[in-house]
Each structure stands twice: as C-alpha cells, then as structure tokens.
Amino acid sequence: MINFFRKIRRQLANENKFSKYTRYAIGEILLVVFGILIALWINQRANYNNERRNEVAILNEIRSNIEGDLTELNEDISYMDSVNDGSDFVINYLKNFDQPNSEFNQSVLKIRTSPHFNPNTSGYRLLVSKGVEIIQNNDLRSAISDHYESSYPYYLKYEQERIEFRIHHIEPALINYFSWINTGSSIWLGEYTISQNDYNIIKSEDKFKKLVYATIRENGLVQNRAYRIKNSIIALSKLLDNELNNK
C-alpha cells in the first residue's frame, strides 16, 4: 500500500502537476492522521475495557472479603456476649455465694477472653496496587477507602487496648488467685479453679470485683465499636451489590 502511494506521488511530480500533487499529499497526510487516530481510539477502548474488567474483579474480591469479615465479626461479637455474661455471673455469684463451683470457674475463664478480628484485605490491597481511581463510582470509591483506611484501623486500635488491658491487669489477677486446668473439652479449652481461701479473699475485697467491672467496660467499648463496623460492612456490601448489578 505504501509503495502504491509512492508511485502516485512520483507520477504526479514527474508530470509537474503541482496542485494535484499538493492536494494528494495533503489527502495522504490526513489519511495517515485518521489512521493513527483510529488506532489510538482502538487502543484506548481496549485499555478502558481492560480497566472495567479489573474493576469488576476487584469489587467482587472486596465483596467476598467483607462477607467473610462479617462472619468473623459476628463470631467475635458472640464471644464478647459471653464475656459480658460471664462477668455479670461472677459479680452476682461473689455477692450471693460463699463457695465456688464449676459454673463460677467457667465464668471466670470467659473474663479472660479477647477475640481478635483479622480482616481480609486482599481485595483492597489489589485495588491500591492498580490505583483506586480505577473505581468510577466516586461514592463507592470513597466508602471503600474510608472502610479500610479508617474504620478497620480504628476498630483494631480498640482491640489492641483491650488486649493490653488483659495482659497487664486481668491475667496477673487470675494468676494470683486461680489455677489453670487444660481440659480441652470445650471451646474454652479448659477452666480456672480457685481454693476456698482465695475465694474468700476476692469475695471480701473489692479489688477483684473492680477488675471485673473494668472488664465489662473494656469489653463493652470494643463491642460497641464492633457493631459499628458491622453496620459499615453491611452498608458497603449494599453499595458493592448495586454497583456490580449495574456493570
């Protein structure tokens, strides 16, 4: 094709038909420019389609991630309910009974519980690597960024504070008054036991009771934040579903 155009230009030049040569040359230039523009459009269109496929794949992965996160969070909330129930039982038992029993020991074990949330961030990490601007929906892009950059880290900060409270306050008190028996017979893996003498001490003194009340407060703070994260996950799930249904 190139040789064909060259022959025409050469023929017009040899015939000294300058005006025709000029018009032809301009036309050839326009044809080349038009061809380049078409190639660029095709390339841009291919890149656009590829970005949309990547966007859908990433959104699906994030959707799957937060679905698993919601399941784990619900389990953690259930454990935190057990902490509250166990703490209330211990307080009431100390007020009303003079001897420990197995239910009291099991309830003390729950006080030590501090479930840890481990969100799956593979979809969001992939999004960051591709560039968050790949998500066209501004509201969805903002919601995803806020969820992973603000909500999750803030919640994990609350969890870390509870873990430190357990390490520095709960565990030393339990070691001081209770003995650990590893039964492996339940989800709690074992139980604490306490001698009658140590039971009399924690019953008569306010120190251990104050610790249990503080446990209820710490657990309540984390659980309240957990419910907020749960609502955030549900809201983000709806946004993702709406976006994916429109793709």
Secondary structure, 3 states (H helix, E strand, C coil): CHHHHHHHHHHHHHCCCHHHHHHHHHHHHHHHHHHHHHHHHHHHHHHHHHHHHHHHHHHHHHHHHHHHHHHHHHHHHHHHHHHHHHHHHHHHHHHHCCCCCHHHHHHHHHHCCCCCCCCCCHHHHHHHHHCHHHCCCHHHHHHHHHHHHHHHHHHHHHHHHHHHHHHHHHHHHHHHHCEEECCCCCCCCCEEECCHHHHHHHHHCCHHHHHHHHHHHHHHHHHHHHHHHHHHHHHHHHHHHHHHHCC
